[in-house]
Amino acid sequence: MKTTGLSLNECLHVGPKFNEHITNILLRFRLNKCAFIADTEKTILMIAVAEQDRDILRYLWIDDMNKSSPIIQMLRFAQVMFGIACIPFW
């Protein structure tokens, strides 16, 4: 939910997408007798964020919402966050 100001995705540079069009992939797939496939779904989450860029990816962690005075920590993402605009793979 955005109330005022800019969102994180509005502040990030959106570069070119690296995903190819599915038609090109399917046509190339049919050219040879053998094909290799791999499930790379979670590999994007293994990419580290540079130390100097982690401050922009901060979030608050509340240990227990039911406590009268919960402990609130400010943490930073160390790996690429799913869904941010600057990731060229989605």
C-alpha positions as CSV (number, residue, x, y, z in Angstrom):
1,M,0.0,0.0,0.0
2,K,1.5,3.3,-1.0
3,T,0.2,6.5,0.6
4,T,2.5,9.3,-0.5
5,G,5.8,9.7,-2.2
6,L,7.6,7.2,-4.5
7,S,7.7,3.4,-4.2
8,L,11.0,1.5,-4.3
9,N,10.2,0.3,-7.9
10,E,9.6,3.8,-9.0
11,C,13.1,4.8,-7.8
12,L,15.0,1.9,-9.4
13,H,16.4,1.8,-12.9
14,V,14.6,-0.7,-15.0
15,G,17.0,-2.1,-17.6
16,P,16.4,-4.4,-20.5
17,K,14.7,-7.8,-19.9
18,F,16.9,-10.8,-20.4
19,N,14.0,-13.3,-21.0
20,E,13.6,-14.3,-24.6
21,H,10.3,-14.5,-26.3
22,I,8.8,-18.0,-25.8
23,T,8.5,-18.5,-29.6
24,N,12.3,-18.1,-30.1
25,I,13.0,-20.6,-27.3
26,L,10.6,-23.2,-28.7
27,L,11.9,-22.9,-32.3
28,R,15.5,-23.3,-31.1
29,F,14.5,-26.2,-28.9
30,R,13.3,-28.2,-31.9
31,L,16.5,-27.8,-33.9
32,N,18.5,-30.5,-32.2
33,K,17.9,-34.2,-31.2
34,C,18.8,-33.6,-27.6
35,A,17.9,-30.8,-25.2
36,F,18.8,-29.8,-21.7
37,I,16.5,-28.2,-19.3
38,A,17.0,-26.9,-15.8
39,D,14.8,-25.5,-13.0
40,T,16.4,-22.2,-12.1
41,E,13.4,-20.8,-10.2
42,K,15.3,-20.1,-7.0
43,T,18.7,-19.2,-8.4
44,I,17.7,-15.5,-8.7
45,L,17.3,-15.5,-4.9
46,M,20.9,-16.5,-4.5
47,I,22.3,-13.3,-6.1
48,A,23.9,-11.1,-3.4
49,V,23.2,-7.4,-3.1
50,A,26.3,-5.2,-2.9
51,E,27.0,-4.0,0.7
52,Q,26.6,-0.3,-0.3
53,D,23.2,-1.0,-1.9
54,R,21.6,-2.8,1.1
55,D,20.5,0.3,2.9
56,I,17.7,0.9,0.3
57,L,16.3,-2.6,1.0
58,R,15.5,-2.1,4.7
59,Y,12.4,-3.6,6.4
60,L,11.0,-3.8,9.9
61,W,10.8,-7.1,11.7
62,I,8.4,-7.4,14.7
63,D,9.1,-10.4,16.9
64,D,5.6,-10.9,18.4
65,M,2.7,-8.6,17.6
66,N,0.8,-9.9,20.6
67,K,3.3,-8.6,23.2
68,S,2.5,-5.3,24.9
69,S,5.9,-3.9,23.9
70,P,7.2,-6.1,20.9
71,I,10.9,-5.9,19.8
72,I,11.2,-4.1,16.5
73,Q,14.3,-4.7,14.5
74,M,15.4,-2.9,11.3
75,L,16.9,-5.4,8.9
76,R,18.4,-5.3,5.4
77,F,18.1,-7.7,2.5
78,A,21.5,-9.3,1.7
79,Q,20.1,-11.2,-1.4
80,V,18.1,-9.9,-4.3
81,M,14.5,-9.3,-3.3
82,F,11.7,-11.0,-5.3
83,G,9.7,-8.6,-7.5
84,I,11.8,-5.5,-7.6
85,A,11.8,-3.7,-10.9
86,C,15.6,-3.7,-11.6
87,I,15.7,-7.6,-11.8
88,P,15.9,-8.3,-15.6
89,F,14.5,-11.8,-15.3
90,W,10.8,-11.1,-14.7
